[in-house]
Amino acid sequence: MASAAASGTSLARLLSSRAHLALRTAFLPKNAISSGGLTINRLHANLTVSATQTQFSRNTSSCRRPTLARASIGQVVLVANFSTGIPNNMSIPNEVDPVVSSEWLHSHLSNPNVKVIDASWYMPGDNRNPFEEYKSCHVPGALFFDVDGVVDPTTSLPHMLPNETAFAAAVSALGIQNSDTVVVYDGKGIFSAARVWWMFRTFGHKDIFVLDGGLPDWRAKGYNVESSTSLDLLSKISKASEVVKKTYKGEQVGASSFRAVYQPDLVWSLEQVQANINDANRVLVDARSKARFEGTVPEPRKGIRGGHVPGSKCVPFNEVLRDGKTLLEKEVLRSKFEDAGVPLLSPIVASCGTGVTACILALALHRLGKNDVAVYDGSWTEWGGLSETPVATHSG
């Protein structure tokens, strides 16, 4: 018993009483068991480990509510103190599932570590102004993410992915940090929100989820919306687009609160798609309608040929959604891809018209456990707009 106590004293001294281990944004498996028998609930937070012989202290700060767990090693007690802005009753969404419900968001909306983004964007034919709609109606406290503003301004292709510096600057301007859990939605249900979900993941942020059903579902559930926007929010939104332009001009934009880490495996280029026609290392899945895929109807953008990349498969994005608003269940999704001839065990690249709805396929495949789906950012606007790229149609 004395040796156990001595071991405890040595351990306490070794840890200098309190050792801080940063978990950053990764999720721990729910109810994971440590090597010492310590049960830890899944949270992303700062982990404080204390070793004492007789007692532990409780953090009583009102904004940081710890979850405490013990495991005995002899007479030594290890205390896991998760100091986090996330309340004790906050259940982190399933690690695999990329969407959260309106009920989940409503129950955690007041948490300062949960940031909500309105990422509404519409096709020109929709005749809708996403920013004006945001200002008149949005989830309380939501920020606005400009899909056409946080882009690479050096290309003529629509809303192409910006570089690391520009994305970090824009997200920092919105007041988002790496420690935040981000929930993104749009005004259709699931549409452009998936694009911003993919953008965050492409720059290394895993705590990003899409609101299943978007603003329509939120309103249908009777939850409150805001019909005015504070000057502070408007300033952040305006600055987010401004700093993107400044970074590409080489101008200083100040320190970033968000660190972007580019994940190249999640983005495909024209050259990679060209090489893949012969190599067939990945299955290319097109999210456009079957008529556009087969080239039987004209493309909505002028100067773009009809058809598809040779060897690619077609899963129209609306087929993975229920009424265009919510993501289908796993088994239904699995059937949709398998029926289209998509081997789910193979690496996959998603494509579409301009790189927006391809991200809906990536979202759906993520629900099936495929978290490595890449998106061809230039998509058919780039491919079909070139004269030298090969094009296949329904007739071959």
N, C-alpha and C positions, 0 to 999 in steps of 0.2 A: 504493500500500500504506500509505503514511504517512497519507494522507487517510482511509483506511478505519479505521486505528487511532484517528485523532483523532475520527472519527465514533463509534467504539465508546466512547471515553472520554466524549464528550459525552452519549451515550445513557446510559451508566452513571451519570453525574452527574445527568442528568434524572430517572432512576428512583430516585435516592438509594440506589443499589446494590440495594435490595430494595423492590419495590412490591407491596402486597398487594391482590389483587382478589378480592372475595367473590363466589363463585358461588352462595351460599346453597343452596337445595334443588333447583335445576334441573339436569337431566341435559345434558351435552354429547353430541353425536352421537359414537358410537364411532368412534375413529380419525379424528376431524375434523382437517382441515388448516388451520392458521392462515395469514394473509396472508404471513407470513415463512417458510412452509414447515415449521412446527413441528407434528409429529404429537402429538396429545393424546388419551389414552385417556379414555373416558367415566367421569367420577367427579364426585361433588358434594363439594366441599371448599374449602379456602382455597388460592388460587393464588398462589404466590410466584415472581416473575420476577426473575432476576438477570442483569446484563450484565457480563461480564469479558472480558479479552483473552486470558488464558492458562489459567484454572482455575476450578473451581466447588467449593463446599463441600457436603458431604452431611450431611443431618440424621440423626443416629444415635440419636435417641430411640426406645426400645423400643416406646412406645405410639403413636408417629406415624411410620409408615414411608413415606417419600416415593417417588414414581415420578418418575424423571428422564428428560427428553428434551432433545435439542439440535438447534439449527438454526444453520448458519453464515451470517453476513451479513458479507462481507469476512473480517476476522480476529476479528470479534466473535462470541462464543458466547452464545446465550440459553439459560438453563436454566429449565425449567418444573418447579418443585418442588411437588408436590401434597401438602401436609401434611395428613394425614387419619387418622382412627382406623380407616379401612377398610384391611385388609391388601392387599398388592399383588395377591394371587391372587383377590381378591373381584370377581367379575363381576356388575355391576349388572344386575338383570332388564331385559328389553326394555322400552323406554320406553312402548310402546303396550300391552303385555300387562299386565293388572292383577293377575295371580296369579303365585305362585312355588310351586315344588314342595317337598315334604318334604325331598328331597335337598339342594336349595339352602339351605333354612333350617338343616338339620343342619350343613352345611359352614360356615355363618356365624354359628352360634348364640353362639359365644364372643366375637363382636365387640361391643365396648361401644356402638357406634353403631347396632346393630340391636336394636330393642326389640320384644318379642313381646307381643301382647294376646290374652287369651281373652275373646271377646265373645259367649259363648254366651247364648242367650235362647230360650225355648220357648213354644209356645202353651199355654194353660191345660189343654187336653185331653191334653197330653203327660205331665202329672204328673211333671215333672222340675224339680229345683231347680238352676239353673245355677251358683250360687255354691258350694253344697255339693259339687257335682261338681268344680268347679275346685279346691277345697281338697284333695280326695282324689286328683285326677289332672289334671295339666297339663304342658304343655311346660316343661322346666326354665327357671326364671327368668321365666316369663310373668306378666304383670300381669292383673288382671281388670277389664274395663270393664263397668259396670252400665248396660245399655241402658235400663232403667227408672229409673235414678238420675241420669244425665246428660241431663236433659230440661228442658223449660219447665214449671215447676210451676204456672204461672198458668192453664193450660188443662185441661179435663177430657178432652181427646183423649189417647190413649195415646202415650207416648214421643215427644212432639213435639220438634223441634230446639230446643235452648237458644240463647240469644244468644251473641255473641262472647265477652263477658267471662266468662260462666259456663263455656263450653267451654274457654277458655284456662286458667281456674283449675283445672278438673278434670284436664286433661291435664298441667298443671304439677305438680299434686299427685301424679300417677303417676310423675313424674320424666322425662317425655318432653320433648324439645326440638325446635326446628325443624330442627336439623341431623341428627336421627335418621332412619333408615330404619325404618319401622314395618310389621310383619307381623301381621295380625289373623286369628284363626281361630275356629271354633266347634265344638261337640260333635256336629253333624249331618254336616258335610262342607262345604257352602256354604249358609248360611242367614242367620243374624243377623250374621255377619262382614261381609257385603256392606253392611249398614246402617251399621256403624261405618266401613267404608272410605269410604262416601259422605259421612259426617259429617266426616271429616278433610279430604276434598277440598273440601267445602262451606266449610270454614274455611281454605282456602288451602294445605293440606299435600299436596304431590304425591308425596312419597316414602312412599306407603302402598300395601301390597299385601295380597291375601287369600291365605292358605295353601290351595292347591288340594287339596281332599279333607279339609281340616281335621284335627281330632284323630283321627278314625277312620283316615285315611290314615297319619298320623304313627305311630300305634301298629301299624298293619298292616305298616309298613316295619321294625318292630322297634326303633325309636329309644326312648331312655330317656324316662321321665316322672317327675315329682316327685309324691309322695303326701303331702307336708306343705308348709305355707306358713309362712314366717318371720314374726315379729311385725312386721318392717319392712315387708314387702309388705302385710300385713293393715292396717297403719296407713295406708299410701298409698291403698289401695283405699277404706277408710272415709272418709278425708279427701276423696277425689275427689267423692263424693256430697254431703258436708257443705258443701263450698265452693260448690257450685252453689246450694244453698238460701240460703247467706249472701249471695251476689252479688245474688240477687233481692230480698233484704231490705235491700240497700244497706249491708251490713256489710263491713268490711275483711277481705280474705283473704290479704294479703301479696303480694309481687312474683311475677309470672308468669315462668316460664322458657320458655313457649311463647307465641308471638304468633299470634293467630287473625285472619285477614282474610276476612271474609264474602264469599262469591261468590253474589250474589243470582240469577244466571242459572241456578244449579243447583237452585233451590227454587221450586216453584210454589204459589200460594195458591188458595183457593176462587174468588176473584174472577177470577183469570187463567184458570182452567178454564172458568168461566161465559162469559167473553168469547170464549174459543177455540171454543166451540160454533158461533158465527156467523162468527168471523174465520178459523178453521181455519189459524192460523199454525203450529201444531204438531200432530203426530199423537200422540194420547194412547193409550198401550199399557197394558192392564190385565194384571197378573200373576196374578190370581185364576183359579181353575178355570173351565172353560167353563160348567159348571152354575151356578156362582154368577154369572158374567158374564151368562148368559142369564136368570137369575132363576128357574130351575127347582128350586132347592133353597134352603132358608132360610139366611140369614146366621148365622154362629156367635154374633154379638153381638145381644143382644135390642134390639128397637126399630129395627133397621136394615133398610131395604127391600132387596129383591133387584133385580138388573138392573145396568145400567152407564150411564156418561155417554154421551149420544147422540153418535154418530160415532166412538167409540173402537174400538180393535182389541183382540183378546185373544191373548196369548201366555203361557200358564200357566208360572210360573217353573220348575217341575220339568221342562219340556220343553227348557230350555237347559242342563240338567245331565245327567250320566251317573250313573244310579243315585242321584240326589239328592246326589252328593258332589263331582264334579269338573265343571269347565266344558267344554262341548263345543268341538270344533275350529272354526276360523273358518268354513270353508265349510259345515259342518253348521249352525252358528248362523245364517249368512246365509240359508240355505234356510228355517229355522224362521220367521224374521221375514218373509221375502218370501212364503212360503206363507200367512201370516196376513194378507197385504195391507198390510204395513208398508213404506212406501217409505223405504229406508235413506238416501236423499239428502235427505230432509226432516228438519227439526228434530223431536226427539222428547221427550215427557214420559212418564214411567213412573208408574203408580199401582198400588195393590193394596188390601188390607184396612185395614192400619194403617201403611203406609209402610215395612215391613220387606222383603217380597219384591219390591217395586218396585225396590229397590236391586240385586237379583240381575239384573234385566233391564238396569239401568244398567251393571252389571259386564260382562255379556255383550256389550252394545253397545260398551263401551269396548274390548273385545278386537277388535271390528271397526273400530276407529279413531274411533268416535264418542265423544269425550271431553266433549261438551257436553250430555249427556242430563240433563234436569231431573227431579226427583221431586216429585210432588204429595204434600206431607207429610201432610196431613189424610186423603188417600185416601178409600176408600169409607166408612170409619167416619164421616167428616165429611159427605160428600156424601149417602150413603144415610140418614143420621140426620136430615136436614133435610126438612121437608115441602114446601118450595117449589122445591127443585132438580129439574130434569127427569130422568126415568129411562126408559131404553129396555130392552126385554127381547128374547128370541129372536123374539117375534111382532111386534116393531116398537116 
